[in-house]
C-alpha cells in the first residue's frame, strides 16, 4: 500500500517539473515564466515540505489494530 506522504512527495515533484517545463511541453499559454507556473512551483514545494511532517505524524499515531474496541 502506498503511503500518503509518498504520494505528496511524488505529486509535488511532478507539479514542479510540469510547472518549470510547461512552455516546452506545450502546456503554458504564454512564453516565459508566468504566474501560473510560479504558483505550481510554490504548491509543489509546499507538498514536498509537508510530506515529512505527514510521515512523522503517521508514525506517532497508534495502530488501529492495537486499540481495543469499547463494549457497550
Secondary structure as GFF3:
##gff-version 3
##sequence-region A 1 72
A	DSSP	alpha_helix	4	20	.	.	.	ID=ss1
A	DSSP	alpha_helix	22	25	.	.	.	ID=ss2
A	DSSP	alpha_helix	35	60	.	.	.	ID=ss3
###
